[in-house]
Amino acid sequence: MKEKLSYQLQFIIYSLIGIIFFFIPITVNGSTSIPLDYVVTLFQQHLATLTKVLILIVIICGGILPFIQKDWQKGKIATSFIFFKVLGAVIGILLFFKIGPDWFVSEKTGLYLYDYLVVPVGLTVPIGAAFLTFLVSYGLFEFVGVFTQRIMKPVWHVPGRAAVNALASFVASFAVGLLITDKEYREGKYNHKEAVIIATGFSTVTVAFMVVIAKTLDLMSHWNLYFFVTLFVTFVVTAITTRIPPISRMSTDYYDTPEIEEDLSDLTFKSKVSLAWTRGLTTVKEAPHLFKNVWQNFKEGVLMSMSILPTILSIGLIFMLIAEYTPVFNYGAYVFYPLTALLQIPEPFLAAKGTAIGITEMFLPSLIVIGAPLVTKFIIAVVSVSTIIFFSASVPSMLSTHIPLKIQDLVIIWFERSVLSLIIVTPLAFLFLG
């Protein structure tokens, strides 16, 4: 009896800690934000030098890691990214010591990227990963998953079990989400089309990344609005893209023998509550000890930082320099400009440029519109997350799974998601912020 009570208390208390840390804004000295943001800011303000040194070490390790992991054995895409990770490590060293020409070591390019993007991300991801333990490891997702099962098949054309997968992808990270999706696909729980829907429709950046975007664009006072609108837009766009090519035409073949999932649609609400409670407690019972779990997730967050920080630096800086010193993305913006003008988004060309650059790196759109009106910043902040597909991290992660994906299909899906996201989020932005 005492053991059962202990599991119940862990389920309730740990879930509440996770909810509070990520979703409950508090006001300190006139500034409103979520606790995660305050912890990261604390490190940046009071341990600035140490923080930058630690981030540089992470970046250098990220440049070395592909050789330890023998990434060249994982295919052509993984091999090509070895170059970008090594380049990112070199760039990190040069920027840390401020070595290089003015166009490179500039407050508008290299130093801006390093100080206002790489450092916050390098802090937020591991710290966020540690605290995500409370949100994802002690039954909350399993509890919620029971109630969301019945809408997954008719709305998103995926099995009910994908509900927890989708939530984990959105809240934990695209890397975690893709690992789960790949495992489920190989075990015959998803077919090809279902795996692609989940990988390209739900495996977006973590809440921690969204905090960095919101801080960059001064949206933390609208954090809950930003988070839930992004969640809504992402899921609505996914419901549409599942019904149009290229996803609608994809194969329904299985990687392995199909596994039939349990149908919960006939259960009464009371039975579902009982089942949800039982599944939540089972997850708590099977979970590792809290400190071991937090430490493990923190280490995974550090490894993720090692993987993404060098590519953010290399790919991000390359495209930032292109955006700053060439008209390339101005030309790309004309693809979206008729739509942003039609939607009457303030500074429509800037919004179009931010949308166009999103396929390269999901943070760059925020840097493009940092001086734009609030509505425009909010729209691009949402679009940069809801489009999901970007070449600095999510594309190589998707292509490294067993799910059959083609780069041309990913580019088409990115374009569809960009257009749909703009159409859906713009009236919401005007409604709540206009």
Secondary structure, 3 states (H helix, E strand, C coil): CHHHHHHHHHHHHHHHHHHHHHHCCEEECCEEECHHHHHHHHHHHHCHHHHHHHHHHHHHHHHHHHHHCCHHHHCHHHHHHHHHHHHHHHHHHHHHCCCCCCCCCCCCCHHHHHHHHHHHHHHHHHHHHHHHHHHHCCCHHHHHHHHHHHHHHHHHCCCCCHHHHHHHHHHCCHHHHHHHHHHHHHCCCCEHHHHHHHHHHCCCCCHHHHHHHHHHCCCHHHHHHHHHHHHHHHHHHHHHHCCCCCHHHCCCCECCCCCCCCCCCCCCHHHHHHHHHHHHHHHHHHCCCHHHHHHHHHHHHHHHHHHHHHHHHHHHHHHHHHHHHCCHHHHHHHHHHHHHHHCCCCCHHHHHHHHHHCCCCCCHHHHHCCCCCHHHHHHHHHHHHHCCCCCCCHHHHHHCCCCCCCHHHHHHHHHHHHHHHHHHHHHHHHHHHC
